Amino acid sequence: MPLVVISQPGGGARDAAFWLQLALTVYCGVRLGAMILTSRRKLLQGSFWLFCYMAMGVAPLAQAVLGQVPTPVVGPREDLVQAVSLVLLGCFAFDVGALIARHRPVRHRRAARAGGHPGGHAGSHAGVHPGERAGDPEIDRPPLLIHRRRLYLLTFFAFVCGAILIVKLGGPAVFFSSRQEIIAGIEEAGVSGDGGQAGQAFLRGFGTVPPLIALLVYTRWLVTSRRARRTWSVIAVFAALVVLNGIVNNPVSNPRYWFLTVMFALLFAAFPVSAAMYRASLSLGVIVALLVFPFADRFRYDENNTRQIETTSFLEPLALKDYDQVGMFANTITYVESGHGHSYGYQLAGSLLFAVPRSAWPDKPTDTGVTVGEWMGARNTNLSSPVWAELWIDFGPVGMTAGLGAVGYAAARVDRRIARRAVRRSPPGSLILIIAPLLAGYSFILIRGPLLQAMGRVAIAAVCIALIATYKKDWGARLG
C-alpha cells in the first residue's frame, strides 16, 4: 500500500519529512502484518499497530503526497520532521517494551521446569491447561470471574441507564437521525451545564457503556455455554440487549471511533479462540479505516448541513478528514517550544482527576487538543492529541519514549495472559476475556486522544467491571 500511495500524483514535497513518513508507514505495515500472521491472538498489540498503520502511517503519507492536511501545521517544517521521527521512535520503544515482557525471571523459569511453586513446593495443579506449567505466576493466580447475581444487577442498571438516555433525547428515532440532533437533544434536556461537556459526557457514558458491557458478557455466555443456549431467560435478555445497543450504540448517533470500539469488542468476545476471526478483524479494520471512516462523517450533520465529498483521487478523503494525529503532534511540539514548555505531569493529572469539578480546581487543565487548538487560533478545537503528544507535552522525548515502552510492555503482558485464558476449556465467566476485547476496541480512542475526553467512559467501565468481578468459584455465583 505505501508503494501505491507514493505512486499517486500530488503536489507534496519529497523532503526529509516525506521519506521519514514512508519509513514509518513501512515499519507499521510490517508490524501489523506480523500481528495478523502470528500464531497467537495479540488483541492489544494488534489494535495498536492497526491504529499506527492507518492513522500514523498511510493517512499522513497520503497527505504528504498530496500536500494537503486536515489540520494546519503552524510551525516550521523541522517540527514536522521531528514529530515523524518521534512517532517512529515511539513505535520502536513499544516493540522494545513488548520484547522485554517476554522475559521471565530466572526463579519463575526454574519453578516452571520443576513443576512447582516459585517457593519450591512441587506438585501438580488441577485445571492447568495443556502446554502450561504449574509455577507460572500468571497461572497460579486465581482468575477473575463474573458473579452471576451481580451480572443481573448490572443488566438491570444497563436497561435503566439506556432508557433514561432514550427518554431524555426524545425517543429512539433521534438516535437514527444525526449526531447533530443528538447534541441538540442533550442541550434541550438541560444537561450540558451552561455549554460545558461534563453533563453530556456523563449522560452518554452511562447510557452507552453499561449496555455494551452487559451485551459482551451475555454474548460470551451464550457462545461458550450450552446450558445458556437452552435457557430462554438468557436468550431473551440477550435479545433485549441487542435491541438496546442497536439504539444507543449505533454508528449513526455515535462517534466513529466509539462504534469501532463496539465492533471490535463484539467480534473478539463472540469468537474468543478463533485466530481466523482475529486476523479477519484486523484486516477488516484496514478496510473500514480506508473506505468507511472518511465518508461516515455524513452522519454527524443533518441533511441541510451535510458536506458532500467530491474527490478525484482515493487519497483525498484521507487528507480531508479524521487523520490529523501526526500534524497535531507537530503542533504540540511547536506549542511547547514556543515558550510554554513541558507541563511535567500537569496535563496527565488533569486526565486522571477528570472527575474533579472546575469549581474545586479552577486551574484544571483542558484537553491537550483543545489547549493546542486554542493557541493555534483554530475555529474547531475538537482536535486529536495522540498518546505521543500527551506524553511529549508532559515529559519530553525521554518520558515519551519510556511511556510508550511501558505501554508496549503492559500490552504484551495482557496479551500473554489472554492467550493462556482464551482456550476452549475456559469458563464462560472468565472476566479477562470480557475486559480484553473492550480494552482492545477502546484503545483506538485512548491512542488517538485526547486522554481527558476518553477517561469518562474508562471510569464508567471500571465501575461496571468491579461490580461483576469476583474470585468466588461456588456454583451459585458463577456463570455456567
BADREN-196540 format. One record per residue: x, y, z of N, C-alpha, C in turn; residue in three letters. Coordinates in steps of 0.1 Angstrom, whole numbers, plus 2048, in hexadecimal, padded with zeros to 3 digits. Layout:
<recs>
XYZXYZXYZala ...
</recs>
This chain:
<recs>
8087F480080080080080880D800met 81480E80881C81A80782181C7F8pro 8248127F18288147E381D8197DAleu 8118147DD8058197D58038287D8val 80482C7E580283A7E980C8437E3val 8198407E48238497DF82484A7D0ile 81D8407C981D8417BB81284A7B6ser 80A84F7BE7FF8587BA8048667B8gln 7FE86D7AE80287B7AC7FE8847B7pro 80788E7BA8048987C580E8A27C5gly 80B8AD7CD8148B87CD81C8B97DAgly 81D8AE7E28248AE7EE8338AE7EBgly 83B8B37F58498B47F484F8A67F8ala 8598A27F08608957F386D8987FBarg 86B89C8078768A081087889681Basp 87F89A82588289183087588C837ala 86C89583985F89183F858886837ala 85888882A85287E822859870823phe 86687082286D86382386C85D831trp 86C86583B86A85F84885C85A84Aleu 85286184484485C84584384F83Dgln 84A84D83284984182A850835833leu 85B83883A86182E84285882A84Eala 85183485484883185E83C82885Aleu 83782B84E82C823848830815846thr 83C81384084180683D8437FE84Aval 84980585484C7FE86183E7FA867tyr 8358038688287FF86E8217F4865cys 8227F485881C7EA8508227DC853gly 8307DC8548367CF8578317CA865val 8307D386F82C7CE87C81D7CA87Carg 8157D18758077CD8748067BF86Dleu 80E7BD86280E7B085B8137A5865gly 81C7A886D82179E87781679B881ala 80E7A58858037A388E7F879A888met 7F679C87B7EB7948747F0786872ile 7FD78486F80277686C80776F878leu 80777588480C76E890803762894thr 80975889A80174C89E7F974F8AAser 7FB75A8B27F375D8BD7EB76A8BAarg 7E076B8C07D87778BF7DD7818C9arg 7E278C8C37E77978CB7DE7A38CAlys 7D47A48D27C97AE8D07CE7BC8D2leu 7D57BF8DD7D97CD8DF7E47D18D6leu 7EE7C88D47F97CC8CB7F37CE8BCgln 7EA7C58B87E47C68AB7DD7D38A9gly 7D57D78B37CD7E38B37D77EF8B2ser 7E27EF8B97EB7FA8B97F17FB8ABphe 7F57F08A57FC7F18987F27F488Dtrp 7E67F088F7DB7F48857D9803885leu 7D88098917D78178917E381E88Cphe 7EF81A88F7FB82088B7FC81F87Bcys 7F98148767FA8128677F181C860tyr 7E581D8647DB82685D7DD835861met 7DC83886E7DB8468737E984C873ala 7F484587580184B87680984786Amet 80483E86180C83A85680683D848gly 7FC8368447F68378367F0845834val 7E884983E7E185683C7EA86283Cala 7F48638457FE86E84480686D837pro 80986183381185F82680986481Bleu 7FC86281A7F38678107F3876810ala 7F287C81C7F388A81E800890819gln 80B88981C81888E81781988D808ala 8138838018138827F380B88E7EDval 7FF8907F27F689A7EC7FA8A87F0leu 8018AA7FB8048B78007F88BE807gly 7EF8B580C7E38BA8137E28B4821gln 7DD8BC82B7DC8B68387CE8BB83Eval 7C88B28467BB8B684C7BC8C1856pro 7C78C285D7CA8CD8677D78D4864thr 7D78E18637E48E885F7EF8E5869pro 7FB8E38638078E286B80D8F086Cval 80D8F687881090487981F90787Bval 8268FD87F8348FF88183D8FD875gly 84A8FE8768538FC86B8538ED867pro 8588EB85B8598DD8568618D485Farg 86B8DA8668738D286E86B8CB87Aglu 8618D287E8598CC8898518C0884asp 84D8C08778468B58728508A9870leu 85C8AC86C8668A286B86989C879val 86A8A488386C89F891860897895gln 85489B892848893896848885890ala 84B88488384B87787D85686E882val 86287588586D86D88B869868898ser 8628708A085F86C8AE8548618AEleu 84B8628A48418578A384884A8A0val 85184A89785983E89386083989Fleu 8668428A786D83E8B38648388BDleu 85883E8BF84E8388C884982B8C4gly 8488288B784481B8B284F8118B5cys 85B8158B386680C8B78678098C6phe 8648148CE8648128DC8598088E1ala 84D8098DA8428008DD8477F18DAphe 84E7EF8CF8537E28CC85D7DD8D6asp 8667E68DB8707E28E58697DE8F2val 85F7E68F68577E29028507D5901gly 84A7D28F58447C58F284E7BA8F3ala 85A7BC8EE8657B28EE8697B08FCleu 86B7BA90486F7B89128647B091Aile 8577B291684D7AB91D84E79C91Bala 85579791185678990E861783918arg 86978B91E87378692786C782934his 87077693986B772946877770950arg 87577595C87F774966884766968pro 89176496C89775796D88F74E977val 88B75498288474C98C877746987arg 87074D97E86474897886773D96Ehis 87173F96687573495C879728963arg 88072996E88471D97687871697Carg 86F71E98186371898785B71197Dala 85A717971852711966858704962ala 86570396186C6F795D86A6EC968arg 86A6F19758686E798085A6E2982ala 8506EA97C8426E697D83C6EA98Agly 8436F499183E6F899F83C7069A0gly 83A70B9AC8387199AE8467209AEhis 84672E9AD8537349AE85A7329BBpro 85272F9C585872D9D285E71F9D4gly 85D7169CA86370A9CA85A6FE9CDgly 84D7009CF8446F59D28406EE9C5his 8446E29C48406DA9B88326D69B9ala 82D6D39AD81F6CD9AD8186D19A0gly 80D6CB99E8056CD9927FA6D6995ser 7F56DD98A7E96E698C7DE6E1983his 7D36DE9897C86DB9817C26E797Aala 7BE6E596E7B96F09677C36F895Egly 7CF6F495F7D96FB9577D76F6948val 7D76FF93F7D46FC9317E06F592Bhis 7DE6ED9207E96E79197F36F1915pro 8006EE91680A6F691280E70191Cgly 80770192880B70B93281170393Eglu 81A70A94482170494F81D70995Darg 81B70196681970697482570D978ala 82271798182D71F98682E72C97Egly 82872E97382773B96C81E744974asp 82275097881A75898180D75C97Apro 80D75D96C8017619657F7755965glu 7FB7499687F273E9687EE73B977ile 7F773C9807F473998E7EA743994asp 7EA75098F7E175A9947D3756990arg 7CA75699A7BC7529967B675C98Dpro 7AE7579837A976097979D76897Epro 79B77497979077C97C784776974leu 77977497B76D76F975761779975leu 75777696E74B77F96E741779978ile 73C78198173377D98B72577E985his 71E77398471177297D70677C982arg 70577C9906FA7859956FD793994arg 70A79799470E7A599270D7A8983arg 70E79E97A70C7A196C6FD7A596Aleu 6F479E9716E67A29706E47B0974tyr 6EB7B497F6EA7C29836EF7CC979leu 6FB7C89737007D19686F77D295Cleu 6F17C79596E87C794D6DC7D0950thr 6D67CF95C6CB7D89606D07E695Fphe 6DB7E99646E17F79646E37FB956phe 6E77F294D6E97F693F6DC7FA938ala 6D27F293B6C57F59356BF80393Aphe 6C28059476BD81294D6C481E947val 6D281D9466DA8289406D682A931cys 6D581F92A6D282091C6C482791Agly 6BA8239236AD8289226AD837925ala 6B583B92F6B68499336BB851927ile 6C684C9216CC8539156C285590Aleu 6BB84A9076B184A8FC6A68548FFile 6A185490B69685D90F69A86C90Fval 6A686E9146AC87C9156AD882907lys 6B18798FD6B387F8F06A787F8E7leu 69C87A8EC69087B8E468B86F8DDgly 6908638E068C8578DA6968508D1gly 6948448CD69E83C8C56A08438B8pro 6978498B169984F8A46A48588A3ala 6A78608AE6B186A8AE6BF8638ABval 6C08578B06CD8508AF6D084C8A1phe 6C784D8986C984988A6C8855880phe 6CA8618866CA86D87E6D887287Bser 6DE8788856EC87D8836F2880891ser 6FF88189270588589E7028948A2arg 6FF89C8986FB8A989B6EE8AA8A2gln 6E48A189E6D88A08A56D989B8B4glu 6E38928B56E588D8C36EA8988CCile 6F48A08C76F98AB8CF6EE8B58D2ile 6E68B88C86DB8C18CB6D18BB8D5ala 6CE8AE8D56C68A88DF6CB8A98EDgly 6D98A78EE6DF8A88FB6DE8B6900ile 6E08C08F86DF8CE8FC6D18D2900glu 6C78CC8F96B98CF8FD6B68C890Aglu 6BC8BD90D6BA8B69196C08BD925ala 6C88C79236CE8CF92E6D98C8935gly 6E18C092F6EC8B99366F98BD931val 6FA8C89297078CC92470E8D592Dser 7078DA93770F8E29417148EF93Cgly 70C8F893671090593171B904927asp 7198FB91E7238FA91372E8F0916gly 72F8EB9227398E19257358D491Fgly 73F8CB92073D8BD91A73C8B3924gln 73E8B693173E8AC93C7308A593Dala 7258AD93D7188A693D71589E931gly 7198A292571789A91971F88D91Agln 72C88E91E73488291F72F87992Aala 72A87E93572487693F71886E93Aphe 70F87593470286F92F705864924leu 70E86891A71085F90F719853914arg 72285691D72B84B92372384092Agly 71A84493371283A93A707834931phe 70383B9276F983691E6FE82C913gly 70C82C91171282390771B81890Dthr 72381B91772D81291C727806923val 71E80892D7187FC9347117F292Apro 7087F89217027EE91770C7E790Fpro 7177ED90B7217E69037287DB90Bleu 72C7DE9187327D49207297C8923ile 71D7CB9267137C09287117B891Bala 7117BE9107107B690371C7AE901leu 7287B39047347AB90273479E90Bleu 72F7A091772F79492172578A91Cval 71978F91870F78591371377F906tyr 71A7868FE71F7808F17287758F4thr 7327778FD73B76C900734761907arg 72B76491072475A91771D75090Etrp 71675690470F74E8FA7187468F1leu 72374C8ED72D7468E473373A8EBval 73673B8F873E7308FE736727907thr 72972990972272091271671A90Bser 71570D90A70A7079046FE70890Darg 70070891A6F470A9236EE718921arg 6F672291F6F073091D6E8730910ala 6ED7299066E67298F96D87218FAarg 6D671A9056CA7139076C171A911arg 6C57259166BE72C9206B773891Athr 6AA73891A6A37439136A5750919trp 6A67519266A875E92C6B5765928ser 6C075D9276CC7629226CB767914val 6C575F90B6C37638FD6BA7708FCile 6B07719046A777D9046AF789908ala 6B67889136BE7949176C879890Dval 6CF78E9076D87918FC6D27988F0phe 6C67948EC6BF79A8E16BB7A88E5ala 6B77AB8F16B37B88F66C07C18F6ala 6CB7BC8FA6D87C38FA6DC7C78ECleu 6DA7BE8E26DD7C18D46D57CC8CFval 6C87CC8D36BF7D78CE6C47E48D5val 6C77E48E26CB7F08E96D87F68E3leu 6E27ED8E16EE7F28DB6EC7F68CDasn 6E37F08C66E07F58B86DB8038B8gly 6D58078C36D08158C46DB81E8C9ile 6E181C8D46EA8258DB6F88248D6val 6FC8198D070A8188CB70B8168BCasn 70181B8B47018198A670B8238A0asn 71082189471A82988D715837889pro 70883988870384588470485088Eval 70184D89B7008578A570D8578AEser 71784F8AB72384E8B372F8528ABasn 73A8578B27468598AB74B84D8A4pro 75284E89975784389276183A89Aarg 7698408A27738388A976B8308B4tyr 7608358BA75982E8C37528228BDtrp 74D8248B17478188AA75180E8A6phe 75D8128A37688098A176B8018ADleu 76A8088B976C8018C67617F68C7thr 7557F98C574A7F08C674C7E48BDval 7507E78B07517DC8A675C7D28AAmet 7687D88AE7737CF8B17707C78BEphe 76B7CE8C87687C78D575E7BB8D3ala 7547BD8CA74A7B38C87517A78C0leu 7597AA8B675F7A08AE7687978B7leu 77179E8BF77A7978C777378F8D2phe 7687948D776078D8E27597818DCala 7537838D074B7788CA75476C8C5ala 76076F8C17697658BC7767658C5phe 7757608D17807628DB78D75A8D7pro 78B74F8CF7977478CD79A7458BEval 79374D8B579574C8A77A07558A2ser 7AB74E89D7B67568977B275C88Aala 7A97558837A475A87679C767877ala 79476788178C77388379477F888met 79E77C8907A87868957AF78C889tyr 7B47848807BB7898747B179086Barg 7A578B86979B79286179779F867ala 7977A08747937AD87A79E7B8878ser 7AA7B48797B57BE8767B57C2867leu 7B37B885F7B27BC8507A67C484Dser 79A7C185478E7C98527907D7857leu 7987D886279B7E68677A27EF85Dgly 7AB7E98557B27F184B7A77F6841val 79E7ED83C7947F083278B7FB838ile 7877F984477E80384A78481184Bval 79181185079881E85179A825844ala 79C81D83979F82382C792827825leu 78881E82577C82081D770826824leu 76F823831762826838764833840val 76F83484877084085177084D849phe 77784F83E77685C838769860833pro 76085783075385A82B748859836phe 74B85484174185284C73E860853ala 74686A84F74487785673687D852asp 72F87884872287D84571887B850arg 71A87185971186F86471387986Fphe 71D88286E71F88C878715897877arg 71089A86B7088A58696FA8A1863tyr 6F18AA8636E48A785D6E58AA84Easp 6DB8A78476DB8A88386DF8B6833glu 6DA8C183B6DD8CE8366EC8D2838asn 6F28CC8427008D084570A8C5841asn 7068BB83A70F8B08367188B682Bthr 7258B482C72F8B88227328AC819arg 72F8AE80C7318A48027408A37FFgln 7458967FD7538947FA7548917EBile 75B89A7E475E8987D676D8967D5glu 77188B7D07808887CF7838837C1thr 7908867BE7958817B17A08767B3thr 7A38747C07AD86A7C47A88637D0ser 7AB8567D17A784E7DD7AF8537E9phe 7BA85B7E77C28607F37BB86C7F9leu 7B38737F27AE8807F77A687F804glu 79D87580579687481279F87281Epro 7AB86B81C7B486A8277BB87782Bleu 7BB8808227C188D8247B7897829ala 7AA8958287A089F82B79A89C839leu 79A89083F79388E84B79B884854lys 79788586179B87B86B7A987A86Fasp 7B28798657C08758697C988186Atyr 7C88888757D18948777DB891882asp 7DD8848867E58818917F4885890gln 7FA883885808887883809896883val 80089C87C8008AB87B7FE8B1889gly 7F58AC8917F38B189E7FF8AF8A7met 8068A38A58128A18AD81C8AC8AAphe 81E8AF89D8278BA8998238C789Fala 8168CA89F8118D68A58148D68B4asn 8138CB8BB8168CA8C98248CD8CCthr 82D8C88C383B8CB8C483E8DA8C3ile 8378E08B98398EE8B78348F68C3thr 8288F28C88228F88D482C8F88E0tyr 8328ED8E283C8EB8EE8488F48EBval 84D8F48DF85A8FB8DC85890A8DAglu 84B90E8D984991C8D78499248E4ser 84C91E8EF84E9248FC84591F907gly 83B91690483391090E83A906916his 8438FF91084A8F59178428E891Bgly 8498DE9218428D292583B8D4932his 8308CD9338278CE93F82B8C594Aser 8348BB9488398B295282E8AB95Atyr 8258A695381A89E95A80D8A595Cgly 80D8B29598018BA95C7F58B6953tyr 7F88B49467ED8AF93D7E98A1941gln 7F28989457EE88B9487E688B955leu 7E989395F7E289496B7D3899968ala 7D28A295F7C48A695B7BC89B955gly 7C389294E7BB8879487B887D953ser 7C187A95C7BE8709667B4875970leu 7B48829737AB88897C7A088F975leu 79B88996A79188F962784892969phe 78188A97377488B97B774897984ala 78089D9877808A999077A8B5988val 7708BB98E7698C69877738D2987pro 7718DB97D7798E797B7768F1986arg 76A8F098D7688F99987718F69A4ser 7758E99A577F8E59AF78D8E69ABala 78F8E699E79D8E799879C8F198Ctrp 79D8FE99079C9099857A690897Apro 7B290397D7BD9029737BE8F496Dasp 7B38ED96E7B38DF9687B68E0959lys 7BF8D99547C38DA9457B78D593Cpro 7B78DB9317AD8D69267B48CB91Ethr 7AC8C59157B18BB90C7BE8C1905asp 7C88B89037D48BC8FC7D18C18EEthr 7C88BA8E77C48BE8DA7BD8CC8DAgly 7B58CF8E47AE8DC8E57B98E78E9val 7C28E38F27CC8ED8F67D48F18EAthr 7D98E88E27E18EB8D67D98F18CCval 7CC8ED8CA7C48F38C07C19018C3gly 7BE9058CF7BC9138D37C891B8D0glu 7D49168D47E091D8D17E291F8C2trp 7DE9158BA7DF9178AB7D59218A6met 7CB9248AD7C092C8A87B69258A0gly 7B59188A17AC90F89979E91289Dala 79591289378791489678190889Carg 7858FC8987808F089D78B8EA8A6asn 7898EA8B37948E58BC7928D68C0thr 7888CF8B97868C18BC7918B98B4asn 79D8BA8B87A88B58B17AE8A98B9leu 7B58A08B27BB8958B87C88988BFser 7CC8908C87D88918CF7DE8838D2ser 7E587D8C87E986F8CA7F286D8D6pro 7F38618DB7FB85E8E78098648E6val 80F8648DA81C86A8D981C8798DDtrp 8128808D981188E8DD80E8908ECala 8058878F18028888FF80F886908glu 81787C90482387990C82D884909leu 82E8898FD8388938FA8368A0901trp 8298A59028268B29088298B1917ile 8288A591D82B8A492B83A8A192Easp 84089892784C89392B858893921phe 85589991586089B90B86388D905gly 86E88D8FD8718818F58758758FDpro 87B87790987F86C911873865917val 86A86E91D85E869923855862918gly 85486890C84C8629028518548FEmet 85E8538FC8638468F986183C904thr 86484091086183691B85383391Dala 84A83D91B83C83A91C837830911gly 83B8329058378298FB83D81B8FDleu 84981A90284F80E905846807910gly 84280E91A83980992582C80491Fala 82680B91581A80790F81C7FA907val 8277F990082A7EC8F982C7E1903gly 8327E390E8347D99188277D491Etyr 81E7DD9228117DA9278097D391Dala 8097D79108007D19068057C3904ala 8127C09048177B39018147AA90Dala 8157AF9198117A69258027A3925arg 7FA7AC9227EB7A99217E979F916val 7EF7A190A7ED7988FF7F178A903asp 7FC78990A80177C90E7F7775918arg 7F177D9217E777792A7DA773922arg 7D777B9197CB7789107CD76B909ile 7D97699037DC75D8FC7DB751905ala 7DF7529127DE74791B7D074491Farg 7C874E9207BA74C9257B0749919arg 7B374E90D7AA74C9027AC73F8FCala 7A77349037A77278FE7997218FFval 7967178F87887128F778370D905arg 78C70990E78870591B786710925arg 78971C92078872892977972A92Dser 77672D93A76872F93E76273B938pro 75473A93674D74593074F752938pro 75175194575275D94D76076394Fgly 76975F946777765947777773943ser 77977C94D77878A94C782790942leu 78E78B94279979093A79579092Bile 78D78692778878491A77D78E916leu 77879592076F7A091D7767AE91Dile 7807AF9277877BC9287907BE91Cile 7977B39187A07B490D79A7B9900ala 78F7B38FB7897B88EF7847C78F0pro 77F7CA8FC77B7D88FE7867E28FDleu 7917DE90479D7E69047A47E78F6leu 7A47DC8EF7A97DC8E17A27E58D8ala 7947E58DA78D7EE8D178E7FD8D6gly 78E7FF8E378F80D8E879D8138E6tyr 7A780A8E47B580F8E27B68198D7ser 7AD8188CD7AD8218C17AB82F8C7phe 7A18318D079E83E8D57A98438DFile 7AF83A8E77B983D8F07C68428E9leu 7C983B8DE7D583E8D77D384B8CFile 7C784D8C97C58598C27C48658CBarg 7BE8648D77BD86F8E07B38798DCgly 7B18848E37B98878F07B487D8FBpro 7BD87C9057BA8729107AF877918leu 7AE88591A7A488A92379688691Eleu 79488791178788490C78487590Dgln 78E86C90D78D85E90D78B85891Bala 78E86092678F85A933781857939met 77785F93576A85D93B76484F938gly 76584A92C76083D92976983292Farg 77683593177E82C93777A82A946val 77783594D77383495B76682C95Cala 75C82F95374F829954751819952ile 75981694875C808945762801951ala 76C80895877280296376880096Fala 75F80997175580797B74C7FA978val 7487F996B7407EE9677477E1969cys 7547E096575C7D496675E7D0975ile 7617DB97D7637D898B7567D2991ala 74B7D698D73E7D199273C7C3990leu 7407BE98473E7AF9817497A6983ile 7557AC9877617A498976179C996ala 7667909967677889A377177D9A1thr 7777799AC78076D9AC7797609B0tyr 76C7629B47647569B976274C9AElys 76373F9B27607359A875472C9ABlys 74C7319B57407299B87367299ADasp 72F71E9AB72671D99F71B7279A0trp 71772B9AC70C7349AD70F7429A8gly 71C7469A67207539A2726753994ala 72A74898F732748982728746976arg 72D74A96A72574795E72873995Aleu 71D73395571F725951717721945gly 
</recs>
